[in-house]
Amino acid sequence: MEPVNIAIFVSGGGTNCENLIRHFEHSEIVKCALVVSNKPDAYALVRAERLGVPTAVVTREQLNTPDVTLPLLKDYGISFIVLAGFLPLIPDYLIRAYPHSIINLHPALLPKFGGKGMWGHHVHEAVKAAGETETGMTVHYVSPVCDGGEIIAQYRVDLSPDDTVDDIAEKEHQLEMAHFPSVVEQVLKASA
């Protein structure tokens, strides 16, 4: 069986991107075939190139242009997309082209703290402001509703009242590093 070619979409530093690439480095079922960023200076691109994974920059305008994005993904034989800190909304045409084949990592326990503008530190600040006693990560399918797709997996971590926003971010990030690659692997095995 040929491995599933995945594209990782990322906007920032790419710790999750690198974690995924390393996790699947010797996999017979998954190949990280392409890393796509909307930002030409995203450090994730450097991480991917160092690990031998091809990269592409797709601006927000290009992302919204099917004639740009779909041929790029086709050129790399992409059949599954993993969003790992990708900030632009995924356009409807791409969701239709990849039905039930785009997943996202969200740094909170959806449906809490999701939706437009809820990413990165904005999420952790909201968790702190709400006085939550736990936070976590959610992996979900991408749908036309921002952070509204079917939930695949959630992992939780306890918070203390003394935790700062940075503490909350670090606790949640540790969950991502520990669990995100295995969730992606389980989803791909189930869809094979």
Biotite code that builds the C-alpha atoms (Angstrom):
import biotite.structure as struc

atoms = struc.array([
    struc.Atom([0.000, 0.000, 0.000], chain_id="A", res_id=1, res_name="MET", atom_name="CA", element="C"),
    struc.Atom([1.268, 3.438, -0.928], chain_id="A", res_id=2, res_name="GLU", atom_name="CA", element="C"),
    struc.Atom([1.593, 5.915, 1.953], chain_id="A", res_id=3, res_name="PRO", atom_name="CA", element="C"),
    struc.Atom([-0.937, 8.731, 2.239], chain_id="A", res_id=4, res_name="VAL", atom_name="CA", element="C"),
    struc.Atom([0.616, 12.020, 1.148], chain_id="A", res_id=5, res_name="ASN", atom_name="CA", element="C"),
    struc.Atom([-0.257, 14.760, 3.600], chain_id="A", res_id=6, res_name="ILE", atom_name="CA", element="C"),
    struc.Atom([0.261, 18.494, 3.466], chain_id="A", res_id=7, res_name="ALA", atom_name="CA", element="C"),
    struc.Atom([0.848, 20.362, 6.696], chain_id="A", res_id=8, res_name="ILE", atom_name="CA", element="C"),
    struc.Atom([-0.472, 23.938, 6.673], chain_id="A", res_id=9, res_name="PHE", atom_name="CA", element="C"),
    struc.Atom([1.219, 26.248, 9.181], chain_id="A", res_id=10, res_name="VAL", atom_name="CA", element="C"),
    struc.Atom([1.601, 29.975, 9.837], chain_id="A", res_id=11, res_name="SER", atom_name="CA", element="C"),
    struc.Atom([4.232, 30.233, 12.549], chain_id="A", res_id=12, res_name="GLY", atom_name="CA", element="C"),
    struc.Atom([7.186, 28.591, 14.224], chain_id="A", res_id=13, res_name="GLY", atom_name="CA", element="C"),
    struc.Atom([6.207, 25.060, 13.359], chain_id="A", res_id=14, res_name="GLY", atom_name="CA", element="C"),
    struc.Atom([6.942, 23.005, 16.465], chain_id="A", res_id=15, res_name="THR", atom_name="CA", element="C"),
    struc.Atom([3.892, 20.848, 15.713], chain_id="A", res_id=16, res_name="ASN", atom_name="CA", element="C"),
    struc.Atom([4.875, 20.701, 12.055], chain_id="A", res_id=17, res_name="CYS", atom_name="CA", element="C"),
    struc.Atom([8.343, 19.420, 12.945], chain_id="A", res_id=18, res_name="GLU", atom_name="CA", element="C"),
    struc.Atom([6.854, 16.980, 15.453], chain_id="A", res_id=19, res_name="ASN", atom_name="CA", element="C"),
    struc.Atom([4.580, 15.554, 12.736], chain_id="A", res_id=20, res_name="LEU", atom_name="CA", element="C"),
    struc.Atom([7.402, 15.280, 10.199], chain_id="A", res_id=21, res_name="ILE", atom_name="CA", element="C"),
    struc.Atom([9.634, 13.483, 12.693], chain_id="A", res_id=22, res_name="ARG", atom_name="CA", element="C"),
    struc.Atom([6.787, 11.190, 13.801], chain_id="A", res_id=23, res_name="HIS", atom_name="CA", element="C"),
    struc.Atom([6.120, 10.056, 10.225], chain_id="A", res_id=24, res_name="PHE", atom_name="CA", element="C"),
    struc.Atom([9.745, 10.065, 9.050], chain_id="A", res_id=25, res_name="GLU", atom_name="CA", element="C"),
    struc.Atom([9.902, 6.268, 8.676], chain_id="A", res_id=26, res_name="HIS", atom_name="CA", element="C"),
    struc.Atom([6.181, 5.576, 8.405], chain_id="A", res_id=27, res_name="SER", atom_name="CA", element="C"),
    struc.Atom([4.888, 3.183, 5.789], chain_id="A", res_id=28, res_name="GLU", atom_name="CA", element="C"),
    struc.Atom([1.391, 4.670, 5.942], chain_id="A", res_id=29, res_name="ILE", atom_name="CA", element="C"),
    struc.Atom([1.987, 8.447, 5.998], chain_id="A", res_id=30, res_name="VAL", atom_name="CA", element="C"),
    struc.Atom([4.341, 10.699, 4.078], chain_id="A", res_id=31, res_name="LYS", atom_name="CA", element="C"),
    struc.Atom([4.682, 14.391, 4.923], chain_id="A", res_id=32, res_name="CYS", atom_name="CA", element="C"),
    struc.Atom([4.885, 15.431, 1.282], chain_id="A", res_id=33, res_name="ALA", atom_name="CA", element="C"),
    struc.Atom([4.491, 19.214, 1.561], chain_id="A", res_id=34, res_name="LEU", atom_name="CA", element="C"),
    struc.Atom([4.491, 22.035, 4.098], chain_id="A", res_id=35, res_name="VAL", atom_name="CA", element="C"),
    struc.Atom([2.419, 25.079, 3.121], chain_id="A", res_id=36, res_name="VAL", atom_name="CA", element="C"),
    struc.Atom([2.550, 28.446, 4.856], chain_id="A", res_id=37, res_name="SER", atom_name="CA", element="C"),
    struc.Atom([0.752, 31.706, 4.237], chain_id="A", res_id=38, res_name="ASN", atom_name="CA", element="C"),
    struc.Atom([3.809, 33.561, 5.572], chain_id="A", res_id=39, res_name="LYS", atom_name="CA", element="C"),
    struc.Atom([7.114, 33.514, 3.672], chain_id="A", res_id=40, res_name="PRO", atom_name="CA", element="C"),
    struc.Atom([9.032, 34.133, 6.916], chain_id="A", res_id=41, res_name="ASP", atom_name="CA", element="C"),
    struc.Atom([7.364, 31.354, 8.921], chain_id="A", res_id=42, res_name="ALA", atom_name="CA", element="C"),
    struc.Atom([10.061, 29.405, 10.741], chain_id="A", res_id=43, res_name="TYR", atom_name="CA", element="C"),
    struc.Atom([8.088, 26.240, 10.026], chain_id="A", res_id=44, res_name="ALA", atom_name="CA", element="C"),
    struc.Atom([9.376, 26.450, 6.445], chain_id="A", res_id=45, res_name="LEU", atom_name="CA", element="C"),
    struc.Atom([12.968, 26.360, 7.704], chain_id="A", res_id=46, res_name="VAL", atom_name="CA", element="C"),
    struc.Atom([12.180, 23.388, 9.935], chain_id="A", res_id=47, res_name="ARG", atom_name="CA", element="C"),
    struc.Atom([10.569, 21.506, 7.035], chain_id="A", res_id=48, res_name="ALA", atom_name="CA", element="C"),
    struc.Atom([13.414, 22.235, 4.616], chain_id="A", res_id=49, res_name="GLU", atom_name="CA", element="C"),
    struc.Atom([15.974, 21.035, 7.180], chain_id="A", res_id=50, res_name="ARG", atom_name="CA", element="C"),
    struc.Atom([14.054, 17.768, 7.402], chain_id="A", res_id=51, res_name="LEU", atom_name="CA", element="C"),
    struc.Atom([13.889, 17.391, 3.614], chain_id="A", res_id=52, res_name="GLY", atom_name="CA", element="C"),
    struc.Atom([10.201, 18.187, 3.160], chain_id="A", res_id=53, res_name="VAL", atom_name="CA", element="C"),
    struc.Atom([9.239, 20.425, 0.212], chain_id="A", res_id=54, res_name="PRO", atom_name="CA", element="C"),
    struc.Atom([7.652, 23.762, 1.093], chain_id="A", res_id=55, res_name="THR", atom_name="CA", element="C"),
    struc.Atom([5.408, 26.306, -0.582], chain_id="A", res_id=56, res_name="ALA", atom_name="CA", element="C"),
    struc.Atom([4.163, 29.754, 0.311], chain_id="A", res_id=57, res_name="VAL", atom_name="CA", element="C"),
    struc.Atom([0.513, 30.372, -0.493], chain_id="A", res_id=58, res_name="VAL", atom_name="CA", element="C"),
    struc.Atom([-0.700, 33.863, 0.342], chain_id="A", res_id=59, res_name="THR", atom_name="CA", element="C"),
    struc.Atom([-4.182, 34.401, 1.732], chain_id="A", res_id=60, res_name="ARG", atom_name="CA", element="C"),
    struc.Atom([-5.269, 35.649, -1.715], chain_id="A", res_id=61, res_name="GLU", atom_name="CA", element="C"),
    struc.Atom([-3.788, 32.579, -3.416], chain_id="A", res_id=62, res_name="GLN", atom_name="CA", element="C"),
    struc.Atom([-5.411, 30.285, -0.846], chain_id="A", res_id=63, res_name="LEU", atom_name="CA", element="C"),
    struc.Atom([-8.769, 31.685, -1.917], chain_id="A", res_id=64, res_name="ASN", atom_name="CA", element="C"),
    struc.Atom([-7.948, 30.974, -5.573], chain_id="A", res_id=65, res_name="THR", atom_name="CA", element="C"),
    struc.Atom([-8.718, 27.356, -6.519], chain_id="A", res_id=66, res_name="PRO", atom_name="CA", element="C"),
    struc.Atom([-6.583, 27.635, -9.668], chain_id="A", res_id=67, res_name="ASP", atom_name="CA", element="C"),
    struc.Atom([-3.509, 28.168, -7.479], chain_id="A", res_id=68, res_name="VAL", atom_name="CA", element="C"),
    struc.Atom([-4.014, 25.925, -4.476], chain_id="A", res_id=69, res_name="THR", atom_name="CA", element="C"),
    struc.Atom([-5.607, 22.825, -6.017], chain_id="A", res_id=70, res_name="LEU", atom_name="CA", element="C"),
    struc.Atom([-2.907, 22.327, -8.710], chain_id="A", res_id=71, res_name="PRO", atom_name="CA", element="C"),
    struc.Atom([-0.191, 22.730, -6.075], chain_id="A", res_id=72, res_name="LEU", atom_name="CA", element="C"),
    struc.Atom([-1.739, 20.025, -3.900], chain_id="A", res_id=73, res_name="LEU", atom_name="CA", element="C"),
    struc.Atom([-2.294, 17.795, -6.923], chain_id="A", res_id=74, res_name="LYS", atom_name="CA", element="C"),
    struc.Atom([1.360, 18.167, -7.966], chain_id="A", res_id=75, res_name="ASP", atom_name="CA", element="C"),
    struc.Atom([2.392, 16.644, -4.638], chain_id="A", res_id=76, res_name="TYR", atom_name="CA", element="C"),
    struc.Atom([-0.321, 13.970, -4.658], chain_id="A", res_id=77, res_name="GLY", atom_name="CA", element="C"),
    struc.Atom([-1.868, 15.351, -1.487], chain_id="A", res_id=78, res_name="ILE", atom_name="CA", element="C"),
    struc.Atom([-4.890, 13.430, -0.253], chain_id="A", res_id=79, res_name="SER", atom_name="CA", element="C"),
    struc.Atom([-5.048, 14.772, 3.326], chain_id="A", res_id=80, res_name="PHE", atom_name="CA", element="C"),
    struc.Atom([-4.391, 18.168, 4.933], chain_id="A", res_id=81, res_name="ILE", atom_name="CA", element="C"),
    struc.Atom([-3.343, 18.786, 8.526], chain_id="A", res_id=82, res_name="VAL", atom_name="CA", element="C"),
    struc.Atom([-3.641, 22.305, 9.924], chain_id="A", res_id=83, res_name="LEU", atom_name="CA", element="C"),
    struc.Atom([-0.984, 22.836, 12.581], chain_id="A", res_id=84, res_name="ALA", atom_name="CA", element="C"),
    struc.Atom([-1.266, 26.455, 13.597], chain_id="A", res_id=85, res_name="GLY", atom_name="CA", element="C"),
    struc.Atom([-2.581, 27.734, 10.282], chain_id="A", res_id=86, res_name="PHE", atom_name="CA", element="C"),
    struc.Atom([-4.399, 31.029, 10.789], chain_id="A", res_id=87, res_name="LEU", atom_name="CA", element="C"),
    struc.Atom([-6.365, 31.778, 7.587], chain_id="A", res_id=88, res_name="PRO", atom_name="CA", element="C"),
    struc.Atom([-9.808, 30.251, 7.264], chain_id="A", res_id=89, res_name="LEU", atom_name="CA", element="C"),
    struc.Atom([-9.935, 27.347, 4.857], chain_id="A", res_id=90, res_name="ILE", atom_name="CA", element="C"),
    struc.Atom([-12.100, 28.307, 1.869], chain_id="A", res_id=91, res_name="PRO", atom_name="CA", element="C"),
    struc.Atom([-15.201, 26.278, 1.082], chain_id="A", res_id=92, res_name="ASP", atom_name="CA", element="C"),
    struc.Atom([-13.864, 25.038, -2.281], chain_id="A", res_id=93, res_name="TYR", atom_name="CA", element="C"),
    struc.Atom([-10.947, 23.348, -0.488], chain_id="A", res_id=94, res_name="LEU", atom_name="CA", element="C"),
    struc.Atom([-13.248, 21.723, 2.074], chain_id="A", res_id=95, res_name="ILE", atom_name="CA", element="C"),
    struc.Atom([-15.357, 20.404, -0.820], chain_id="A", res_id=96, res_name="ARG", atom_name="CA", element="C"),
    struc.Atom([-12.246, 19.150, -2.656], chain_id="A", res_id=97, res_name="ALA", atom_name="CA", element="C"),
    struc.Atom([-11.019, 17.352, 0.478], chain_id="A", res_id=98, res_name="TYR", atom_name="CA", element="C"),
    struc.Atom([-14.199, 16.097, 2.161], chain_id="A", res_id=99, res_name="PRO", atom_name="CA", element="C"),
    struc.Atom([-13.557, 14.774, 5.657], chain_id="A", res_id=100, res_name="HIS", atom_name="CA", element="C"),
    struc.Atom([-9.833, 15.014, 4.822], chain_id="A", res_id=101, res_name="SER", atom_name="CA", element="C"),
    struc.Atom([-8.774, 18.247, 6.537], chain_id="A", res_id=102, res_name="ILE", atom_name="CA", element="C"),
    struc.Atom([-8.173, 18.305, 10.271], chain_id="A", res_id=103, res_name="ILE", atom_name="CA", element="C"),
    struc.Atom([-7.226, 21.128, 12.605], chain_id="A", res_id=104, res_name="ASN", atom_name="CA", element="C"),
    struc.Atom([-5.552, 21.405, 15.968], chain_id="A", res_id=105, res_name="LEU", atom_name="CA", element="C"),
    struc.Atom([-7.175, 23.929, 18.322], chain_id="A", res_id=106, res_name="HIS", atom_name="CA", element="C"),
    struc.Atom([-5.527, 25.000, 21.611], chain_id="A", res_id=107, res_name="PRO", atom_name="CA", element="C"),
    struc.Atom([-8.637, 24.699, 23.789], chain_id="A", res_id=108, res_name="ALA", atom_name="CA", element="C"),
    struc.Atom([-11.443, 22.323, 24.611], chain_id="A", res_id=109, res_name="LEU", atom_name="CA", element="C"),
    struc.Atom([-13.961, 23.128, 21.905], chain_id="A", res_id=110, res_name="LEU", atom_name="CA", element="C"),
    struc.Atom([-16.698, 24.267, 21.773], chain_id="A", res_id=111, res_name="PRO", atom_name="CA", element="C"),
    struc.Atom([-15.332, 26.628, 24.431], chain_id="A", res_id=112, res_name="LYS", atom_name="CA", element="C"),
    struc.Atom([-12.923, 29.322, 23.243], chain_id="A", res_id=113, res_name="PHE", atom_name="CA", element="C"),
    struc.Atom([-13.331, 28.686, 19.530], chain_id="A", res_id=114, res_name="GLY", atom_name="CA", element="C"),
    struc.Atom([-14.324, 30.770, 16.539], chain_id="A", res_id=115, res_name="GLY", atom_name="CA", element="C"),
    struc.Atom([-13.004, 33.800, 14.733], chain_id="A", res_id=116, res_name="LYS", atom_name="CA", element="C"),
    struc.Atom([-10.057, 35.473, 16.437], chain_id="A", res_id=117, res_name="GLY", atom_name="CA", element="C"),
    struc.Atom([-9.535, 32.596, 18.853], chain_id="A", res_id=118, res_name="MET", atom_name="CA", element="C"),
    struc.Atom([-6.025, 31.381, 18.186], chain_id="A", res_id=119, res_name="TRP", atom_name="CA", element="C"),
    struc.Atom([-2.730, 31.221, 20.076], chain_id="A", res_id=120, res_name="GLY", atom_name="CA", element="C"),
    struc.Atom([-2.425, 33.500, 23.080], chain_id="A", res_id=121, res_name="HIS", atom_name="CA", element="C"),
    struc.Atom([-5.942, 34.875, 22.514], chain_id="A", res_id=122, res_name="HIS", atom_name="CA", element="C"),
    struc.Atom([-7.283, 31.459, 23.500], chain_id="A", res_id=123, res_name="VAL", atom_name="CA", element="C"),
    struc.Atom([-5.048, 31.092, 26.556], chain_id="A", res_id=124, res_name="HIS", atom_name="CA", element="C"),
    struc.Atom([-5.899, 34.633, 27.710], chain_id="A", res_id=125, res_name="GLU", atom_name="CA", element="C"),
    struc.Atom([-9.608, 33.808, 27.438], chain_id="A", res_id=126, res_name="ALA", atom_name="CA", element="C"),
    struc.Atom([-9.121, 30.572, 29.387], chain_id="A", res_id=127, res_name="VAL", atom_name="CA", element="C"),
    struc.Atom([-7.318, 32.506, 32.159], chain_id="A", res_id=128, res_name="LYS", atom_name="CA", element="C"),
    struc.Atom([-9.913, 35.299, 32.203], chain_id="A", res_id=129, res_name="ALA", atom_name="CA", element="C"),
    struc.Atom([-12.729, 32.741, 32.531], chain_id="A", res_id=130, res_name="ALA", atom_name="CA", element="C"),
    struc.Atom([-11.057, 31.158, 35.563], chain_id="A", res_id=131, res_name="GLY", atom_name="CA", element="C"),
    struc.Atom([-11.097, 27.697, 33.983], chain_id="A", res_id=132, res_name="GLU", atom_name="CA", element="C"),
    struc.Atom([-9.799, 24.808, 36.099], chain_id="A", res_id=133, res_name="THR", atom_name="CA", element="C"),
    struc.Atom([-8.705, 22.866, 33.022], chain_id="A", res_id=134, res_name="GLU", atom_name="CA", element="C"),
    struc.Atom([-7.758, 23.429, 29.419], chain_id="A", res_id=135, res_name="THR", atom_name="CA", element="C"),
    struc.Atom([-6.644, 21.209, 26.626], chain_id="A", res_id=136, res_name="GLY", atom_name="CA", element="C"),
    struc.Atom([-6.348, 20.589, 22.938], chain_id="A", res_id=137, res_name="MET", atom_name="CA", element="C"),
    struc.Atom([-8.941, 19.581, 20.385], chain_id="A", res_id=138, res_name="THR", atom_name="CA", element="C"),
    struc.Atom([-8.385, 17.895, 17.038], chain_id="A", res_id=139, res_name="VAL", atom_name="CA", element="C"),
    struc.Atom([-11.371, 18.302, 14.738], chain_id="A", res_id=140, res_name="HIS", atom_name="CA", element="C"),
    struc.Atom([-12.416, 18.017, 11.124], chain_id="A", res_id=141, res_name="TYR", atom_name="CA", element="C"),
    struc.Atom([-12.545, 21.321, 9.273], chain_id="A", res_id=142, res_name="VAL", atom_name="CA", element="C"),
    struc.Atom([-15.989, 22.488, 8.220], chain_id="A", res_id=143, res_name="SER", atom_name="CA", element="C"),
    struc.Atom([-17.270, 25.750, 6.741], chain_id="A", res_id=144, res_name="PRO", atom_name="CA", element="C"),
    struc.Atom([-17.950, 26.915, 10.336], chain_id="A", res_id=145, res_name="VAL", atom_name="CA", element="C"),
    struc.Atom([-14.776, 28.179, 12.054], chain_id="A", res_id=146, res_name="CYS", atom_name="CA", element="C"),
    struc.Atom([-13.826, 25.606, 14.725], chain_id="A", res_id=147, res_name="ASP", atom_name="CA", element="C"),
    struc.Atom([-17.224, 23.971, 14.203], chain_id="A", res_id=148, res_name="GLY", atom_name="CA", element="C"),
    struc.Atom([-16.270, 20.649, 12.642], chain_id="A", res_id=149, res_name="GLY", atom_name="CA", element="C"),
    struc.Atom([-16.746, 17.227, 14.192], chain_id="A", res_id=150, res_name="GLU", atom_name="CA", element="C"),
    struc.Atom([-14.426, 16.655, 17.154], chain_id="A", res_id=151, res_name="ILE", atom_name="CA", element="C"),
    struc.Atom([-11.989, 13.759, 16.713], chain_id="A", res_id=152, res_name="ILE", atom_name="CA", element="C"),
    struc.Atom([-10.075, 13.862, 20.008], chain_id="A", res_id=153, res_name="ALA", atom_name="CA", element="C"),
    struc.Atom([-9.576, 16.028, 23.069], chain_id="A", res_id=154, res_name="GLN", atom_name="CA", element="C"),
    struc.Atom([-6.897, 15.915, 25.746], chain_id="A", res_id=155, res_name="TYR", atom_name="CA", element="C"),
    struc.Atom([-7.132, 17.796, 29.037], chain_id="A", res_id=156, res_name="ARG", atom_name="CA", element="C"),
    struc.Atom([-4.778, 19.253, 31.604], chain_id="A", res_id=157, res_name="VAL", atom_name="CA", element="C"),
    struc.Atom([-5.565, 20.732, 35.022], chain_id="A", res_id=158, res_name="ASP", atom_name="CA", element="C"),
    struc.Atom([-4.922, 24.391, 35.714], chain_id="A", res_id=159, res_name="LEU", atom_name="CA", element="C"),
    struc.Atom([-4.259, 26.120, 38.992], chain_id="A", res_id=160, res_name="SER", atom_name="CA", element="C"),
    struc.Atom([-5.366, 29.660, 39.878], chain_id="A", res_id=161, res_name="PRO", atom_name="CA", element="C"),
    struc.Atom([-1.673, 30.606, 39.988], chain_id="A", res_id=162, res_name="ASP", atom_name="CA", element="C"),
    struc.Atom([-1.057, 29.621, 36.360], chain_id="A", res_id=163, res_name="ASP", atom_name="CA", element="C"),
    struc.Atom([-0.163, 32.571, 34.147], chain_id="A", res_id=164, res_name="THR", atom_name="CA", element="C"),
    struc.Atom([-1.256, 32.805, 30.525], chain_id="A", res_id=165, res_name="VAL", atom_name="CA", element="C"),
    struc.Atom([2.219, 31.563, 29.566], chain_id="A", res_id=166, res_name="ASP", atom_name="CA", element="C"),
    struc.Atom([1.864, 28.613, 31.973], chain_id="A", res_id=167, res_name="ASP", atom_name="CA", element="C"),
    struc.Atom([-1.478, 27.735, 30.404], chain_id="A", res_id=168, res_name="ILE", atom_name="CA", element="C"),
    struc.Atom([0.036, 27.963, 26.922], chain_id="A", res_id=169, res_name="ALA", atom_name="CA", element="C"),
    struc.Atom([2.933, 25.709, 27.906], chain_id="A", res_id=170, res_name="GLU", atom_name="CA", element="C"),
    struc.Atom([0.698, 23.090, 29.527], chain_id="A", res_id=171, res_name="LYS", atom_name="CA", element="C"),
    struc.Atom([-1.530, 22.976, 26.453], chain_id="A", res_id=172, res_name="GLU", atom_name="CA", element="C"),
    struc.Atom([1.475, 22.860, 24.093], chain_id="A", res_id=173, res_name="HIS", atom_name="CA", element="C"),
    struc.Atom([2.850, 19.834, 25.941], chain_id="A", res_id=174, res_name="GLN", atom_name="CA", element="C"),
    struc.Atom([-0.420, 18.043, 25.180], chain_id="A", res_id=175, res_name="LEU", atom_name="CA", element="C"),
    struc.Atom([-0.032, 18.898, 21.487], chain_id="A", res_id=176, res_name="GLU", atom_name="CA", element="C"),
    struc.Atom([3.509, 17.568, 21.378], chain_id="A", res_id=177, res_name="MET", atom_name="CA", element="C"),
    struc.Atom([2.505, 14.359, 23.175], chain_id="A", res_id=178, res_name="ALA", atom_name="CA", element="C"),
    struc.Atom([-0.718, 13.556, 21.321], chain_id="A", res_id=179, res_name="HIS", atom_name="CA", element="C"),
    struc.Atom([-1.187, 15.346, 17.988], chain_id="A", res_id=180, res_name="PHE", atom_name="CA", element="C"),
    struc.Atom([0.919, 13.021, 15.775], chain_id="A", res_id=181, res_name="PRO", atom_name="CA", element="C"),
    struc.Atom([-0.739, 9.880, 17.116], chain_id="A", res_id=182, res_name="SER", atom_name="CA", element="C"),
    struc.Atom([-4.209, 11.364, 16.579], chain_id="A", res_id=183, res_name="VAL", atom_name="CA", element="C"),
    struc.Atom([-3.291, 12.198, 12.971], chain_id="A", res_id=184, res_name="VAL", atom_name="CA", element="C"),
    struc.Atom([-1.990, 8.669, 12.524], chain_id="A", res_id=185, res_name="GLU", atom_name="CA", element="C"),
    struc.Atom([-5.182, 7.130, 13.945], chain_id="A", res_id=186, res_name="GLN", atom_name="CA", element="C"),
    struc.Atom([-7.355, 9.264, 11.649], chain_id="A", res_id=187, res_name="VAL", atom_name="CA", element="C"),
    struc.Atom([-5.329, 8.269, 8.595], chain_id="A", res_id=188, res_name="LEU", atom_name="CA", element="C"),
    struc.Atom([-5.366, 4.575, 9.515], chain_id="A", res_id=189, res_name="LYS", atom_name="CA", element="C"),
    struc.Atom([-9.140, 4.717, 9.970], chain_id="A", res_id=190, res_name="ALA", atom_name="CA", element="C"),
    struc.Atom([-9.648, 6.405, 6.598], chain_id="A", res_id=191, res_name="SER", atom_name="CA", element="C"),
    struc.Atom([-7.309, 4.075, 4.685], chain_id="A", res_id=192, res_name="ALA", atom_name="CA", element="C"),
])
